[in-house]
Amino acid sequence: KKNGELVQTGHTKDMIHNFDKIIAHVSNYFSLNIGDVIFTGTPEGVGKVNIGDHLEGYLGEEKLLDFHIK
């Protein structure tokens, strides 16, 4: 959600690479720690994010991300 409005939805089954492959590849170049976020691309509905926007991310019904852009 962006500012309370659903703007994107997608399914992990549609990803080109699975999580294990992505994490293995990225960890060759960066140290990864708990809480790190790897941005892998976007499903349909991409749009501009501005300073002050409130973003929320869900996995199913569980909210995993909730932050404001500074």
Phi and psi in degrees as a GROMACS rama.xvg file:
@    title "Ramachandran Plot"
@    xaxis  label "Phi"
@    yaxis  label "Psi"
@TYPE xy
-124.031  117.554  LYS-2
54.572  39.9711  ASN-3
84.6985  -4.50695  GLY-4
-108.476  131.778  GLU-5
-67.5305  119.687  LEU-6
-117.787  -19.7375  VAL-7
-144.609  147.192  GLN-8
-148.963  143.691  THR-9
-159.808  174.81  GLY-10
-129.374  139.257  HIS-11
-62.3035  -24.6305  THR-12
-63.8674  -18.873  LYS-13
-90.1922  -2.43885  ASP-14
-72.2833  145.758  MET-15
-69.853  -42.63  ILE-16
-117.054  145.48  HIS-17
-80.5826  168.851  ASN-18
-58.5233  -42.3804  PHE-19
-59.2557  -44.6156  ASP-20
-65.224  -40.8469  LYS-21
-64.0895  -48.3342  ILE-22
-63.6115  -42.2872  ILE-23
-60.8016  -43.8565  ALA-24
-65.6633  -50.2269  HIS-25
-62.4569  -37.9108  VAL-26
-69.3252  -11.2537  SER-27
-70.9629  -20.6522  ASN-28
-116.13  -24.2936  TYR-29
-137.886  147.715  PHE-30
-77.4472  130.198  SER-31
-106.206  138.771  LEU-32
-127.466  160.513  ASN-33
-54.993  131.816  ILE-34
97.0228  -13.2235  GLY-35
-66.0241  150.03  ASP-36
-119.403  131.74  VAL-37
-109.247  116.648  ILE-38
-86.1649  123.719  PHE-39
-110.511  -1.76561  THR-40
129.27  -165.65  GLY-41
-146.484  142.491  THR-42
-76.1389  178.172  PRO-43
-54.8626  142.061  GLU-44
111.03  11.7196  GLY-45
-59.3224  144.694  VAL-46
-156.491  170.17  GLY-47
-68.3212  141.466  LYS-48
-112.701  131.712  VAL-49
-115.354  158.423  ASN-50
-55.7349  132.445  ILE-51
96.2919  -13.4015  GLY-52
-66.1827  146.633  ASP-53
-106.735  116.689  HIS-54
-110.139  139.983  LEU-55
-131.498  138.838  GLU-56
-126.688  138.679  GLY-57
-125.036  150.048  TYR-58
-118.847  105.323  LEU-59
67.0462  -126.81  GLY-60
-94.6445  -5.44683  GLU-61
-88.6224  122.742  GLU-62
-76.236  121.059  LYS-63
-107.445  -25.1848  LEU-64
-129.788  140.695  LEU-65
-158.026  103.527  ASP-66
-154.736  162.699  PHE-67
-107.355  142  HIS-68
-80.8395  127.11  ILE-69
